[in-house]
Amino acid sequence: YYITVNRVACQVMVYAKSETGKYDIPVKTFTCSVGLPGTPTPTGTFTTPAKYRWHTLMGPSYGQYCTRIVGGVLFHSVAGSNMTSHNLSAGNYNMLGQPASHGCVRLCVRDAKWIYDNCALRTKVTVYSSKNPGPLGKPKGIKVSTSRRMYWDPTDPDKKNPYRKQKATISISSKKAATAEYGTSYNIKSGVTAKDKITKRSLTSKVTYGVTKYSNGKYKKAKFSTKSLGTYRIKYAVKSSLGVTTTKTFTVRVVDTKAPVITAKNRTVNINTTNAVSGVSAKMKSGKSVTSSMSVKIKAPGAGSYTTYSYAKAKAYKFTKAGTYYVQYVAKNVNKPNRAATKTVKITVLGDAVIKSTK
Protein backbone atom coordinates (compact mmCIF):
# COMPACT_ATOMS: atom_id res chain seq x y z
CA TYR A 1 0.00 0.00 0.00
CA TYR A 2 0.86 3.67 -0.36
CA ILE A 3 -0.51 6.21 2.16
CA THR A 4 -1.16 9.92 1.74
CA VAL A 5 -1.96 12.45 4.45
CA ASN A 6 -3.76 15.62 3.34
CA ARG A 7 -3.16 18.33 5.95
CA VAL A 8 -5.83 20.69 4.62
CA ALA A 9 -8.57 18.09 4.31
CA CYS A 10 -7.45 16.29 7.53
CA GLN A 11 -7.76 13.04 5.66
CA VAL A 12 -5.72 9.90 5.08
CA MET A 13 -5.94 7.95 1.81
CA VAL A 14 -4.62 4.44 1.17
CA TYR A 15 -3.81 3.27 -2.36
CA ALA A 16 -2.98 -0.15 -3.79
CA LYS A 17 -0.73 -0.88 -6.76
CA SER A 18 -2.38 -1.56 -10.11
CA GLU A 19 -1.08 -3.69 -13.00
CA THR A 20 0.72 -0.62 -14.32
CA GLY A 21 2.96 -0.67 -11.24
CA LYS A 22 1.54 2.60 -9.95
CA TYR A 23 -0.27 3.10 -6.65
CA ASP A 24 -3.45 4.40 -8.26
CA ILE A 25 -6.19 2.16 -6.86
CA PRO A 26 -7.96 3.95 -3.95
CA VAL A 27 -8.63 1.47 -1.14
CA LYS A 28 -9.43 3.35 2.08
CA THR A 29 -10.17 6.87 3.24
CA PHE A 30 -9.88 7.95 6.89
CA THR A 31 -10.74 11.12 8.79
CA CYS A 32 -7.81 12.32 10.89
CA SER A 33 -6.41 15.15 13.00
CA VAL A 34 -3.08 16.58 11.89
CA GLY A 35 -0.80 19.02 13.68
CA LEU A 36 -1.92 22.45 14.81
CA PRO A 37 -0.36 25.50 13.08
CA GLY A 38 2.27 25.81 15.83
CA THR A 39 3.22 22.12 15.58
CA PRO A 40 2.39 21.14 11.99
CA THR A 41 2.70 17.66 10.58
CA PRO A 42 5.80 17.78 8.36
CA THR A 43 5.29 17.55 4.60
CA GLY A 44 7.30 15.22 2.40
CA THR A 45 7.56 11.55 1.55
CA PHE A 46 8.70 9.08 4.20
CA THR A 47 8.80 5.33 4.82
CA THR A 48 7.44 3.82 8.03
CA PRO A 49 10.28 2.49 10.22
CA ALA A 50 8.45 1.01 13.24
CA LYS A 51 5.15 -0.04 14.82
CA TYR A 52 3.95 -0.18 18.44
CA ARG A 53 0.82 -1.77 19.90
CA TRP A 54 0.92 0.96 22.56
CA HIS A 55 3.24 3.94 22.69
CA THR A 56 3.90 6.78 25.10
CA LEU A 57 3.00 10.17 23.65
CA MET A 58 3.30 13.75 24.93
CA GLY A 59 1.70 14.51 28.25
CA PRO A 60 2.46 11.77 28.97
CA SER A 61 -0.44 10.08 27.23
CA TYR A 62 -0.77 6.79 25.41
CA GLY A 63 -1.89 5.79 21.92
CA GLN A 64 -2.90 2.48 20.42
CA TYR A 65 -1.85 0.89 17.12
CA CYS A 66 0.99 3.29 16.43
CA THR A 67 2.92 3.37 13.16
CA ARG A 68 5.88 5.76 13.01
CA ILE A 69 5.98 8.07 9.98
CA VAL A 70 9.15 10.07 10.64
CA GLY A 71 10.93 11.23 13.80
CA GLY A 72 8.39 11.70 16.57
CA VAL A 73 5.44 11.78 14.16
CA LEU A 74 3.17 8.71 14.20
CA PHE A 75 -0.17 7.41 13.07
CA HIS A 76 -1.97 6.56 16.32
CA SER A 77 -5.38 6.40 17.98
CA VAL A 78 -6.72 9.34 19.94
CA ALA A 79 -4.67 9.27 23.13
CA GLY A 80 -5.80 8.29 26.60
CA SER A 81 -4.45 9.06 30.06
CA ASN A 82 -3.07 5.57 30.54
CA MET A 83 -2.47 2.34 28.66
CA THR A 84 -6.08 1.13 28.80
CA SER A 85 -8.67 1.16 26.04
CA HIS A 86 -11.35 3.04 27.98
CA ASN A 87 -9.42 6.20 28.86
CA LEU A 88 -9.21 8.18 25.63
CA SER A 89 -10.08 11.87 25.67
CA ALA A 90 -13.66 12.42 24.50
CA GLY A 91 -12.92 16.05 23.65
CA ASN A 92 -9.95 15.17 21.45
CA TYR A 93 -11.91 12.38 19.83
CA ASN A 94 -14.61 14.81 18.70
CA MET A 95 -11.89 16.93 17.03
CA LEU A 96 -11.08 14.23 14.50
CA GLY A 97 -11.38 15.89 11.10
CA GLN A 98 -9.61 19.10 12.10
CA PRO A 99 -6.05 20.05 13.19
CA ALA A 100 -5.59 19.14 16.85
CA SER A 101 -2.27 17.35 17.45
CA HIS A 102 1.35 18.21 18.14
CA GLY A 103 2.29 16.85 14.71
CA CYS A 104 1.14 13.24 14.83
CA VAL A 105 -1.72 11.93 12.68
CA ARG A 106 -4.57 10.95 15.01
CA LEU A 107 -7.13 8.39 13.91
CA CYS A 108 -9.97 6.46 15.47
CA VAL A 109 -8.89 3.05 16.78
CA ARG A 110 -10.44 1.17 13.84
CA ASP A 111 -8.46 3.18 11.27
CA ALA A 112 -5.18 3.22 13.22
CA LYS A 113 -5.50 -0.55 13.63
CA TRP A 114 -6.11 -1.01 9.90
CA ILE A 115 -2.81 0.71 9.07
CA TYR A 116 -1.05 -1.18 11.89
CA ASP A 117 -2.39 -4.54 10.65
CA ASN A 118 -2.19 -4.08 6.88
CA CYS A 119 0.64 -1.72 6.02
CA ALA A 120 4.06 -3.32 6.32
CA LEU A 121 7.13 -1.51 7.56
CA ARG A 122 8.80 0.60 4.85
CA THR A 123 5.36 1.61 3.54
CA LYS A 124 5.66 4.94 1.72
CA VAL A 125 3.76 7.88 3.26
CA THR A 126 3.36 11.26 1.57
CA VAL A 127 2.19 14.26 3.61
CA TYR A 128 0.91 17.20 1.54
CA SER A 129 -1.69 19.99 1.54
CA SER A 130 -4.69 20.23 -0.79
CA LYS A 131 -8.33 21.26 -0.70
CA ASN A 132 -9.16 18.17 -2.78
CA PRO A 133 -10.05 15.26 -0.45
CA GLY A 134 -9.26 12.68 -3.14
CA PRO A 135 -11.24 10.03 -5.06
CA LEU A 136 -13.07 8.52 -2.09
CA GLY A 137 -13.88 11.78 -0.33
CA LYS A 138 -13.60 12.45 3.36
CA PRO A 139 -15.79 10.36 5.68
CA LYS A 140 -17.65 11.97 8.54
CA GLY A 141 -16.19 11.44 11.97
CA ILE A 142 -18.11 9.91 14.86
CA LYS A 143 -19.04 12.23 17.72
CA VAL A 144 -19.11 10.86 21.26
CA SER A 145 -20.76 12.18 24.40
CA THR A 146 -18.51 14.36 26.55
CA SER A 147 -20.47 13.55 29.70
CA ARG A 148 -17.56 11.21 30.42
CA ARG A 149 -14.28 13.04 29.92
CA MET A 150 -12.48 9.74 29.39
CA TYR A 151 -14.16 6.79 27.73
CA TRP A 152 -13.98 4.21 24.96
CA ASP A 153 -13.51 4.79 21.24
CA PRO A 154 -16.75 3.49 19.63
CA THR A 155 -14.71 1.82 16.86
CA ASP A 156 -12.42 -0.12 19.21
CA PRO A 157 -12.82 -3.85 18.35
CA ASP A 158 -12.13 -4.89 21.97
CA LYS A 159 -14.89 -7.30 23.03
CA LYS A 160 -15.25 -5.37 26.29
CA ASN A 161 -16.13 -2.17 24.44
CA PRO A 162 -19.66 -1.24 25.63
CA TYR A 163 -20.36 0.44 22.29
CA ARG A 164 -20.29 -3.01 20.67
CA LYS A 165 -23.60 -3.76 22.40
CA GLN A 166 -25.24 -0.83 20.66
CA LYS A 167 -26.90 -2.47 17.71
CA ALA A 168 -28.28 -0.57 14.78
CA THR A 169 -32.03 -0.05 14.74
CA ILE A 170 -34.40 -1.38 12.09
CA SER A 171 -37.80 0.27 11.81
CA ILE A 172 -40.76 -0.96 9.79
CA SER A 173 -43.44 1.58 8.96
CA SER A 174 -46.87 0.94 10.44
CA LYS A 175 -48.20 1.70 6.95
CA LYS A 176 -46.28 -1.14 5.32
CA ALA A 177 -48.82 -3.50 3.76
CA ALA A 178 -49.06 -6.87 5.48
CA THR A 179 -50.97 -8.32 2.54
CA ALA A 180 -50.24 -8.38 -1.16
CA GLU A 181 -52.85 -9.05 -3.80
CA TYR A 182 -52.12 -11.95 -6.11
CA GLY A 183 -50.18 -10.93 -9.23
CA THR A 184 -49.55 -7.32 -8.15
CA SER A 185 -46.19 -5.68 -7.45
CA TYR A 186 -44.91 -5.58 -3.87
CA ASN A 187 -41.76 -3.76 -2.73
CA ILE A 188 -40.21 -5.82 0.06
CA LYS A 189 -37.84 -3.03 1.21
CA SER A 190 -40.40 -0.23 1.09
CA GLY A 191 -41.11 1.24 4.53
CA VAL A 192 -38.00 -0.34 6.08
CA THR A 193 -35.33 1.97 7.51
CA ALA A 194 -32.20 1.43 9.58
CA LYS A 195 -29.90 3.70 11.55
CA ASP A 196 -26.57 3.30 13.28
CA LYS A 197 -26.75 4.23 16.98
CA ILE A 198 -23.08 5.15 17.12
CA THR A 199 -22.58 7.19 13.96
CA LYS A 200 -26.24 8.34 13.81
CA ARG A 201 -26.11 7.64 10.07
CA SER A 202 -28.68 5.90 7.92
CA LEU A 203 -28.03 2.25 7.13
CA THR A 204 -31.20 1.81 5.10
CA SER A 205 -29.32 1.09 1.88
CA LYS A 206 -27.38 -1.67 3.63
CA VAL A 207 -30.44 -3.60 4.84
CA THR A 208 -30.58 -7.17 3.52
CA TYR A 209 -33.38 -9.72 3.83
CA GLY A 210 -34.16 -13.40 3.65
CA VAL A 211 -37.53 -15.00 2.87
CA THR A 212 -39.24 -18.12 4.18
CA LYS A 213 -42.71 -19.40 3.31
CA TYR A 214 -45.11 -21.29 5.56
CA SER A 215 -45.66 -24.77 4.22
CA ASN A 216 -46.62 -28.08 5.85
CA GLY A 217 -46.57 -26.65 9.35
CA LYS A 218 -43.23 -24.83 9.14
CA TYR A 219 -41.44 -21.98 7.44
CA LYS A 220 -39.06 -22.98 4.66
CA LYS A 221 -36.63 -20.95 2.58
CA ALA A 222 -38.40 -19.55 -0.47
CA LYS A 223 -38.44 -16.82 -3.07
CA PHE A 224 -41.06 -14.15 -2.52
CA SER A 225 -43.62 -14.00 -5.31
CA THR A 226 -47.07 -12.47 -5.50
CA LYS A 227 -47.94 -15.23 -7.96
CA SER A 228 -47.76 -17.82 -5.21
CA LEU A 229 -50.42 -17.59 -2.51
CA GLY A 230 -49.39 -18.09 1.09
CA THR A 231 -47.75 -16.59 4.15
CA TYR A 232 -44.20 -15.29 3.84
CA ARG A 233 -41.90 -14.27 6.66
CA ILE A 234 -39.29 -11.67 5.72
CA LYS A 235 -36.26 -11.36 8.00
CA TYR A 236 -34.47 -8.03 7.64
CA ALA A 237 -30.86 -7.68 8.81
CA VAL A 238 -28.31 -4.90 9.02
CA LYS A 239 -24.84 -4.54 10.53
CA SER A 240 -23.85 -1.60 12.69
CA SER A 241 -20.66 0.35 12.03
CA LEU A 242 -18.99 -2.11 14.42
CA GLY A 243 -20.29 -5.15 12.60
CA VAL A 244 -23.00 -6.08 15.13
CA THR A 245 -26.06 -7.54 13.38
CA THR A 246 -29.65 -6.49 14.11
CA THR A 247 -32.62 -8.41 12.72
CA LYS A 248 -36.35 -7.82 12.51
CA THR A 249 -39.10 -9.93 10.95
CA PHE A 250 -42.25 -8.98 9.10
CA THR A 251 -45.01 -11.26 7.82
CA VAL A 252 -46.70 -10.75 4.45
CA ARG A 253 -49.65 -12.75 3.15
CA VAL A 254 -50.19 -13.07 -0.58
CA VAL A 255 -53.96 -13.25 -1.02
CA ASP A 256 -56.53 -13.48 -3.78
CA THR A 257 -59.48 -11.31 -2.74
CA LYS A 258 -60.74 -10.07 -6.09
CA ALA A 259 -64.05 -11.18 -7.61
CA PRO A 260 -63.73 -14.25 -9.86
CA VAL A 261 -63.92 -14.00 -13.64
CA ILE A 262 -66.88 -15.77 -15.28
CA THR A 263 -66.63 -16.97 -18.86
CA ALA A 264 -70.06 -17.45 -20.53
CA LYS A 265 -71.58 -16.55 -23.88
CA ASN A 266 -75.04 -16.15 -25.41
CA ARG A 267 -75.93 -19.31 -27.29
CA THR A 268 -78.66 -21.17 -29.16
CA VAL A 269 -79.72 -24.73 -28.27
CA ASN A 270 -82.42 -27.17 -29.26
CA ILE A 271 -85.49 -27.84 -27.14
CA ASN A 272 -85.08 -30.51 -24.45
CA THR A 273 -81.33 -29.83 -24.32
CA THR A 274 -79.85 -30.57 -20.92
CA ASN A 275 -77.14 -28.53 -19.13
CA ALA A 276 -77.52 -24.83 -18.43
CA VAL A 277 -73.83 -24.51 -17.60
CA SER A 278 -72.27 -25.95 -20.74
CA GLY A 279 -69.15 -23.97 -21.74
CA VAL A 280 -69.33 -21.83 -18.60
CA SER A 281 -66.40 -21.46 -16.18
CA ALA A 282 -65.42 -19.26 -13.24
CA LYS A 283 -61.89 -18.74 -11.98
CA MET A 284 -60.17 -16.77 -9.27
CA LYS A 285 -57.37 -14.45 -10.37
CA SER A 286 -54.89 -17.00 -9.03
CA GLY A 287 -56.33 -19.58 -11.43
CA LYS A 288 -58.31 -21.58 -8.88
CA SER A 289 -61.58 -22.83 -10.37
CA VAL A 290 -64.79 -21.92 -8.57
CA THR A 291 -67.04 -23.14 -11.36
CA SER A 292 -68.69 -25.93 -9.39
CA SER A 293 -69.53 -23.60 -6.49
CA MET A 294 -71.45 -21.14 -8.66
CA SER A 295 -75.16 -20.56 -8.18
CA VAL A 296 -77.26 -20.40 -11.33
CA LYS A 297 -80.46 -18.43 -11.78
CA ILE A 298 -82.73 -19.29 -14.71
CA LYS A 299 -85.63 -17.26 -16.06
CA ALA A 300 -87.74 -19.34 -18.47
CA PRO A 301 -89.85 -17.82 -21.29
CA GLY A 302 -92.95 -16.20 -19.84
CA ALA A 303 -91.70 -16.50 -16.24
CA GLY A 304 -91.89 -13.39 -14.10
CA SER A 305 -88.76 -14.09 -12.05
CA TYR A 306 -85.59 -16.14 -11.81
CA THR A 307 -85.40 -19.54 -10.13
CA THR A 308 -82.14 -20.31 -8.33
CA TYR A 309 -80.35 -23.63 -8.76
CA SER A 310 -77.12 -25.10 -7.48
CA TYR A 311 -74.42 -25.78 -10.06
CA ALA A 312 -75.17 -29.52 -9.97
CA LYS A 313 -78.91 -29.00 -10.53
CA ALA A 314 -78.30 -26.40 -13.22
CA LYS A 315 -76.15 -28.97 -14.97
CA ALA A 316 -79.15 -31.30 -15.09
CA TYR A 317 -81.66 -28.59 -16.03
CA LYS A 318 -83.63 -29.30 -19.26
CA PHE A 319 -84.87 -26.56 -21.59
CA THR A 320 -88.38 -27.89 -22.18
CA LYS A 321 -89.94 -24.82 -23.82
CA ALA A 322 -88.93 -23.02 -26.96
CA GLY A 323 -88.10 -19.33 -26.58
CA THR A 324 -85.62 -17.08 -24.84
CA TYR A 325 -84.13 -18.01 -21.48
CA TYR A 326 -82.04 -15.70 -19.33
CA VAL A 327 -79.41 -17.43 -17.23
CA GLN A 328 -77.50 -15.58 -14.52
CA TYR A 329 -74.29 -17.05 -13.06
CA VAL A 330 -72.99 -15.93 -9.65
CA ALA A 331 -69.47 -16.91 -8.52
CA LYS A 332 -68.07 -15.96 -5.13
CA ASN A 333 -64.46 -15.53 -4.01
CA VAL A 334 -63.70 -18.50 -1.73
CA ASN A 335 -61.66 -16.24 0.57
CA LYS A 336 -63.97 -13.23 0.47
CA PRO A 337 -67.58 -14.42 -0.11
CA ASN A 338 -68.74 -10.82 -0.34
CA ARG A 339 -66.57 -10.42 -3.45
CA ALA A 340 -68.76 -11.97 -6.15
CA ALA A 341 -69.03 -11.81 -9.91
CA THR A 342 -72.31 -11.95 -11.84
CA LYS A 343 -72.84 -12.57 -15.51
CA THR A 344 -76.12 -12.93 -17.40
CA VAL A 345 -76.45 -14.59 -20.80
CA LYS A 346 -79.32 -15.23 -23.21
CA ILE A 347 -80.02 -18.77 -24.33
CA THR A 348 -82.30 -19.14 -27.30
CA VAL A 349 -84.13 -22.49 -27.38
CA LEU A 350 -85.38 -23.69 -30.76
CA GLY A 351 -88.63 -25.72 -30.86
CA ASP A 352 -89.55 -28.70 -33.11
CA ALA A 353 -91.32 -26.59 -35.74
CA VAL A 354 -88.36 -24.29 -36.15
CA ILE A 355 -85.98 -27.21 -36.36
CA LYS A 356 -87.99 -28.91 -39.16
CA SER A 357 -88.30 -25.71 -41.19
CA THR A 358 -84.54 -25.27 -41.20
CA LYS A 359 -83.84 -28.73 -42.63
C-alpha positions as CSV (number, residue, x, y, z in Angstrom):
1,Y,0.0,0.0,0.0
2,Y,0.9,3.7,-0.4
3,I,-0.5,6.2,2.2
4,T,-1.2,9.9,1.7
5,V,-2.0,12.5,4.5
6,N,-3.8,15.6,3.3
7,R,-3.2,18.3,6.0
8,V,-5.8,20.7,4.6
9,A,-8.6,18.1,4.3
10,C,-7.5,16.3,7.5
11,Q,-7.8,13.0,5.7
12,V,-5.7,9.9,5.1
13,M,-5.9,7.9,1.8
14,V,-4.6,4.4,1.2
15,Y,-3.8,3.3,-2.4
16,A,-3.0,-0.1,-3.8
17,K,-0.7,-0.9,-6.8
18,S,-2.4,-1.6,-10.1
19,E,-1.1,-3.7,-13.0
20,T,0.7,-0.6,-14.3
21,G,3.0,-0.7,-11.2
22,K,1.5,2.6,-10.0
23,Y,-0.3,3.1,-6.7
24,D,-3.4,4.4,-8.3
25,I,-6.2,2.2,-6.9
26,P,-8.0,3.9,-4.0
27,V,-8.6,1.5,-1.1
28,K,-9.4,3.3,2.1
29,T,-10.2,6.9,3.2
30,F,-9.9,8.0,6.9
31,T,-10.7,11.1,8.8
32,C,-7.8,12.3,10.9
33,S,-6.4,15.1,13.0
34,V,-3.1,16.6,11.9
35,G,-0.8,19.0,13.7
36,L,-1.9,22.4,14.8
37,P,-0.4,25.5,13.1
38,G,2.3,25.8,15.8
39,T,3.2,22.1,15.6
40,P,2.4,21.1,12.0
41,T,2.7,17.7,10.6
42,P,5.8,17.8,8.4
43,T,5.3,17.5,4.6
44,G,7.3,15.2,2.4
45,T,7.6,11.5,1.6
46,F,8.7,9.1,4.2
47,T,8.8,5.3,4.8
48,T,7.4,3.8,8.0
49,P,10.3,2.5,10.2
50,A,8.4,1.0,13.2
51,K,5.1,0.0,14.8
52,Y,3.9,-0.2,18.4
53,R,0.8,-1.8,19.9
54,W,0.9,1.0,22.6
55,H,3.2,3.9,22.7
56,T,3.9,6.8,25.1
57,L,3.0,10.2,23.7
58,M,3.3,13.7,24.9
59,G,1.7,14.5,28.3
60,P,2.5,11.8,29.0
61,S,-0.4,10.1,27.2
62,Y,-0.8,6.8,25.4
63,G,-1.9,5.8,21.9
64,Q,-2.9,2.5,20.4
65,Y,-1.9,0.9,17.1
66,C,1.0,3.3,16.4
67,T,2.9,3.4,13.2
68,R,5.9,5.8,13.0
69,I,6.0,8.1,10.0
70,V,9.1,10.1,10.6
71,G,10.9,11.2,13.8
72,G,8.4,11.7,16.6
73,V,5.4,11.8,14.2
74,L,3.2,8.7,14.2
75,F,-0.2,7.4,13.1
76,H,-2.0,6.6,16.3
77,S,-5.4,6.4,18.0
78,V,-6.7,9.3,19.9
79,A,-4.7,9.3,23.1
80,G,-5.8,8.3,26.6
81,S,-4.4,9.1,30.1
82,N,-3.1,5.6,30.5
83,M,-2.5,2.3,28.7
84,T,-6.1,1.1,28.8
85,S,-8.7,1.2,26.0
86,H,-11.4,3.0,28.0
87,N,-9.4,6.2,28.9
88,L,-9.2,8.2,25.6
89,S,-10.1,11.9,25.7
90,A,-13.7,12.4,24.5
91,G,-12.9,16.1,23.7
92,N,-9.9,15.2,21.4
93,Y,-11.9,12.4,19.8
94,N,-14.6,14.8,18.7
95,M,-11.9,16.9,17.0
96,L,-11.1,14.2,14.5
97,G,-11.4,15.9,11.1
98,Q,-9.6,19.1,12.1
99,P,-6.0,20.1,13.2
100,A,-5.6,19.1,16.8
101,S,-2.3,17.4,17.4
102,H,1.4,18.2,18.1
103,G,2.3,16.9,14.7
104,C,1.1,13.2,14.8
105,V,-1.7,11.9,12.7
106,R,-4.6,11.0,15.0
107,L,-7.1,8.4,13.9
108,C,-10.0,6.5,15.5
109,V,-8.9,3.0,16.8
110,R,-10.4,1.2,13.8
111,D,-8.5,3.2,11.3
112,A,-5.2,3.2,13.2
113,K,-5.5,-0.6,13.6
114,W,-6.1,-1.0,9.9
115,I,-2.8,0.7,9.1
116,Y,-1.0,-1.2,11.9
117,D,-2.4,-4.5,10.7
118,N,-2.2,-4.1,6.9
119,C,0.6,-1.7,6.0
120,A,4.1,-3.3,6.3
121,L,7.1,-1.5,7.6
122,R,8.8,0.6,4.9
123,T,5.4,1.6,3.5
124,K,5.7,4.9,1.7
125,V,3.8,7.9,3.3
126,T,3.4,11.3,1.6
127,V,2.2,14.3,3.6
128,Y,0.9,17.2,1.5
129,S,-1.7,20.0,1.5
130,S,-4.7,20.2,-0.8
131,K,-8.3,21.3,-0.7
132,N,-9.2,18.2,-2.8
133,P,-10.0,15.3,-0.4
134,G,-9.3,12.7,-3.1
135,P,-11.2,10.0,-5.1
136,L,-13.1,8.5,-2.1
137,G,-13.9,11.8,-0.3
138,K,-13.6,12.4,3.4
139,P,-15.8,10.4,5.7
140,K,-17.7,12.0,8.5
141,G,-16.2,11.4,12.0
142,I,-18.1,9.9,14.9
143,K,-19.0,12.2,17.7
144,V,-19.1,10.9,21.3
145,S,-20.8,12.2,24.4
146,T,-18.5,14.4,26.5
147,S,-20.5,13.5,29.7
148,R,-17.6,11.2,30.4
149,R,-14.3,13.0,29.9
150,M,-12.5,9.7,29.4
151,Y,-14.2,6.8,27.7
152,W,-14.0,4.2,25.0
153,D,-13.5,4.8,21.2
154,P,-16.7,3.5,19.6
155,T,-14.7,1.8,16.9
156,D,-12.4,-0.1,19.2
157,P,-12.8,-3.8,18.4
158,D,-12.1,-4.9,22.0
159,K,-14.9,-7.3,23.0
160,K,-15.2,-5.4,26.3
161,N,-16.1,-2.2,24.4
162,P,-19.7,-1.2,25.6
163,Y,-20.4,0.4,22.3
164,R,-20.3,-3.0,20.7
165,K,-23.6,-3.8,22.4
166,Q,-25.2,-0.8,20.7
167,K,-26.9,-2.5,17.7
168,A,-28.3,-0.6,14.8
169,T,-32.0,-0.1,14.7
170,I,-34.4,-1.4,12.1
171,S,-37.8,0.3,11.8
172,I,-40.8,-1.0,9.8
173,S,-43.4,1.6,9.0
174,S,-46.9,0.9,10.4
175,K,-48.2,1.7,6.9
176,K,-46.3,-1.1,5.3
177,A,-48.8,-3.5,3.8
178,A,-49.1,-6.9,5.5
179,T,-51.0,-8.3,2.5
180,A,-50.2,-8.4,-1.2
181,E,-52.8,-9.0,-3.8
182,Y,-52.1,-11.9,-6.1
183,G,-50.2,-10.9,-9.2
184,T,-49.5,-7.3,-8.1
185,S,-46.2,-5.7,-7.5
186,Y,-44.9,-5.6,-3.9
187,N,-41.8,-3.8,-2.7
188,I,-40.2,-5.8,0.1
189,K,-37.8,-3.0,1.2
190,S,-40.4,-0.2,1.1
191,G,-41.1,1.2,4.5
192,V,-38.0,-0.3,6.1
193,T,-35.3,2.0,7.5
194,A,-32.2,1.4,9.6
195,K,-29.9,3.7,11.5
196,D,-26.6,3.3,13.3
197,K,-26.7,4.2,17.0
198,I,-23.1,5.1,17.1
199,T,-22.6,7.2,14.0
200,K,-26.2,8.3,13.8
201,R,-26.1,7.6,10.1
202,S,-28.7,5.9,7.9
203,L,-28.0,2.3,7.1
204,T,-31.2,1.8,5.1
205,S,-29.3,1.1,1.9
206,K,-27.4,-1.7,3.6
207,V,-30.4,-3.6,4.8
208,T,-30.6,-7.2,3.5
209,Y,-33.4,-9.7,3.8
210,G,-34.2,-13.4,3.7
211,V,-37.5,-15.0,2.9
212,T,-39.2,-18.1,4.2
213,K,-42.7,-19.4,3.3
214,Y,-45.1,-21.3,5.6
215,S,-45.7,-24.8,4.2
216,N,-46.6,-28.1,5.9
217,G,-46.6,-26.7,9.3
218,K,-43.2,-24.8,9.1
219,Y,-41.4,-22.0,7.4
220,K,-39.1,-23.0,4.7
221,K,-36.6,-20.9,2.6
222,A,-38.4,-19.5,-0.5
223,K,-38.4,-16.8,-3.1
224,F,-41.1,-14.2,-2.5
225,S,-43.6,-14.0,-5.3
226,T,-47.1,-12.5,-5.5
227,K,-47.9,-15.2,-8.0
228,S,-47.8,-17.8,-5.2
229,L,-50.4,-17.6,-2.5
230,G,-49.4,-18.1,1.1
231,T,-47.8,-16.6,4.2
232,Y,-44.2,-15.3,3.8
233,R,-41.9,-14.3,6.7
234,I,-39.3,-11.7,5.7
235,K,-36.3,-11.4,8.0
236,Y,-34.5,-8.0,7.6
237,A,-30.9,-7.7,8.8
238,V,-28.3,-4.9,9.0
239,K,-24.8,-4.5,10.5
240,S,-23.8,-1.6,12.7
241,S,-20.7,0.3,12.0
242,L,-19.0,-2.1,14.4
243,G,-20.3,-5.2,12.6
244,V,-23.0,-6.1,15.1
245,T,-26.1,-7.5,13.4
246,T,-29.6,-6.5,14.1
247,T,-32.6,-8.4,12.7
248,K,-36.4,-7.8,12.5
249,T,-39.1,-9.9,10.9
250,F,-42.3,-9.0,9.1
251,T,-45.0,-11.3,7.8
252,V,-46.7,-10.8,4.4
253,R,-49.6,-12.8,3.1
254,V,-50.2,-13.1,-0.6
255,V,-54.0,-13.2,-1.0
256,D,-56.5,-13.5,-3.8
257,T,-59.5,-11.3,-2.7
258,K,-60.7,-10.1,-6.1
259,A,-64.0,-11.2,-7.6
260,P,-63.7,-14.2,-9.9
261,V,-63.9,-14.0,-13.6
262,I,-66.9,-15.8,-15.3
263,T,-66.6,-17.0,-18.9
264,A,-70.1,-17.5,-20.5
265,K,-71.6,-16.5,-23.9
266,N,-75.0,-16.1,-25.4
267,R,-75.9,-19.3,-27.3
268,T,-78.7,-21.2,-29.2
269,V,-79.7,-24.7,-28.3
270,N,-82.4,-27.2,-29.3
271,I,-85.5,-27.8,-27.1
272,N,-85.1,-30.5,-24.4
273,T,-81.3,-29.8,-24.3
274,T,-79.8,-30.6,-20.9
275,N,-77.1,-28.5,-19.1
276,A,-77.5,-24.8,-18.4
277,V,-73.8,-24.5,-17.6
278,S,-72.3,-25.9,-20.7
279,G,-69.1,-24.0,-21.7
280,V,-69.3,-21.8,-18.6
281,S,-66.4,-21.5,-16.2
282,A,-65.4,-19.3,-13.2
283,K,-61.9,-18.7,-12.0
284,M,-60.2,-16.8,-9.3
285,K,-57.4,-14.5,-10.4
286,S,-54.9,-17.0,-9.0
287,G,-56.3,-19.6,-11.4
288,K,-58.3,-21.6,-8.9
289,S,-61.6,-22.8,-10.4
290,V,-64.8,-21.9,-8.6
291,T,-67.0,-23.1,-11.4
292,S,-68.7,-25.9,-9.4
293,S,-69.5,-23.6,-6.5
294,M,-71.5,-21.1,-8.7
295,S,-75.2,-20.6,-8.2
296,V,-77.3,-20.4,-11.3
297,K,-80.5,-18.4,-11.8
298,I,-82.7,-19.3,-14.7
299,K,-85.6,-17.3,-16.1
300,A,-87.7,-19.3,-18.5
301,P,-89.8,-17.8,-21.3
302,G,-92.9,-16.2,-19.8
303,A,-91.7,-16.5,-16.2
304,G,-91.9,-13.4,-14.1
305,S,-88.8,-14.1,-12.0
306,Y,-85.6,-16.1,-11.8
307,T,-85.4,-19.5,-10.1
308,T,-82.1,-20.3,-8.3
309,Y,-80.4,-23.6,-8.8
310,S,-77.1,-25.1,-7.5
311,Y,-74.4,-25.8,-10.1
312,A,-75.2,-29.5,-10.0
313,K,-78.9,-29.0,-10.5
314,A,-78.3,-26.4,-13.2
315,K,-76.1,-29.0,-15.0
316,A,-79.1,-31.3,-15.1
317,Y,-81.7,-28.6,-16.0
318,K,-83.6,-29.3,-19.3
319,F,-84.9,-26.6,-21.6
320,T,-88.4,-27.9,-22.2
321,K,-89.9,-24.8,-23.8
322,A,-88.9,-23.0,-27.0
323,G,-88.1,-19.3,-26.6
324,T,-85.6,-17.1,-24.8
325,Y,-84.1,-18.0,-21.5
326,Y,-82.0,-15.7,-19.3
327,V,-79.4,-17.4,-17.2
328,Q,-77.5,-15.6,-14.5
329,Y,-74.3,-17.1,-13.1
330,V,-73.0,-15.9,-9.6
331,A,-69.5,-16.9,-8.5
332,K,-68.1,-16.0,-5.1
333,N,-64.5,-15.5,-4.0
334,V,-63.7,-18.5,-1.7
335,N,-61.7,-16.2,0.6
336,K,-64.0,-13.2,0.5
337,P,-67.6,-14.4,-0.1
338,N,-68.7,-10.8,-0.3
339,R,-66.6,-10.4,-3.4
340,A,-68.8,-12.0,-6.2
341,A,-69.0,-11.8,-9.9
342,T,-72.3,-12.0,-11.8
343,K,-72.8,-12.6,-15.5
344,T,-76.1,-12.9,-17.4
345,V,-76.4,-14.6,-20.8
346,K,-79.3,-15.2,-23.2
347,I,-80.0,-18.8,-24.3
348,T,-82.3,-19.1,-27.3
349,V,-84.1,-22.5,-27.4
350,L,-85.4,-23.7,-30.8
351,G,-88.6,-25.7,-30.9
352,D,-89.6,-28.7,-33.1
353,A,-91.3,-26.6,-35.7
354,V,-88.4,-24.3,-36.1
355,I,-86.0,-27.2,-36.4
356,K,-88.0,-28.9,-39.2
357,S,-88.3,-25.7,-41.2
358,T,-84.5,-25.3,-41.2
359,K,-83.8,-28.7,-42.6
